[in-house]
Amino acid sequence: MSNNNVLGLRTTIYMVADIDAAKQWYSDAFLTPPYFDEPFYVGFNIAGYELGLQPEAGEVGDKKESVLTYWGVEDITAEYNRLLGLGAVSHSQPENVGGEIMVASVKDPWGNIIGLIYNPEFKPGS
């Protein structure tokens, strides 16, 4: 039993202007169909973590880059290039940030940042 009140990451939500197009794009990007699919929310189970899509309301402007979510990958260069091939644009190219840890990020077609990380030191639930 944990003494911590925070139980860990549960959900990352990306706001999108076209939820139907985003549902298809994210299904292709994460190689997973949604488990929850409603006009107000689309949810994906990505290795036990929630990736959610919500429709943006009102005028969509430039998105703030104040929070990054990094999704774990085994081959960061291959995943980075695969997402670019699906229509994402580079935000930061793969780079070593110490030891064997590598990070990169792309922007989806709606301007959301998708971070990628290869970190052999991190074990979920530890």
Backbone hydrogen bonds, N-H to C=O, Kabsch-Sander energy under -0.5 kcal/mol:
donor,donor_aa,acceptor,acceptor_aa,energy
7,L,5,N,-0.6
12,T,50,E,-2.4
14,Y,52,G,-3.0
16,V,54,Q,-2.6
22,A,18,D,-2.6
23,K,19,I,-2.3
24,Q,20,D,-1.7
25,W,21,A,-2.5
26,Y,22,A,-3.1
27,S,23,K,-1.8
28,D,24,Q,-2.1
29,A,25,W,-2.9
30,F,26,Y,-2.5
31,L,27,S,-0.5
32,T,27,S,-1.2
35,Y,43,G,-2.3
36,F,43,G,-1.7
38,E,41,Y,-2.5
41,Y,38,E,-1.0
42,V,53,L,-2.0
43,G,36,F,-2.6
44,F,51,L,-2.6
46,I,44,F,-0.8
46,I,49,Y,-3.4
47,A,45,N,-0.8
49,Y,46,I,-1.4
50,E,10,R,-2.6
51,L,44,F,-2.3
52,G,12,T,-3.2
52,G,50,E,-0.5
53,L,42,V,-2.5
54,Q,14,Y,-1.9
56,E,16,V,-2.6
61,G,59,E,-0.6
70,Y,68,L,-0.5
71,W,69,T,-0.5
71,W,115,G,-3.0
73,V,117,I,-2.4
76,I,74,E,-0.5
79,E,75,D,-2.3
80,Y,76,I,-2.6
81,N,77,T,-2.4
82,R,78,A,-2.3
83,L,79,E,-2.5
84,L,80,Y,-2.0
85,G,81,N,-2.1
86,L,82,R,-1.0
87,G,84,L,-1.5
88,A,83,L,-2.3
89,V,107,K,-2.2
91,H,105,S,-2.5
92,S,105,S,-2.5
95,E,103,V,-2.3
97,V,101,I,-2.5
98,G,101,I,-0.6
101,I,98,G,-2.1
102,M,118,Y,-2.3
103,V,95,E,-2.3
104,A,116,L,-1.9
105,S,92,S,-2.7
106,V,114,I,-2.0
107,K,89,V,-3.1
108,D,112,N,-2.7
111,G,108,D,-2.2
114,I,106,V,-3.2
115,G,69,T,-2.0
115,G,113,I,-0.6
116,L,104,A,-3.1
117,I,71,W,-2.1
118,Y,102,M,-2.7
119,N,117,I,-0.6
122,F,119,N,-1.1
126,S,123,K,-1.7
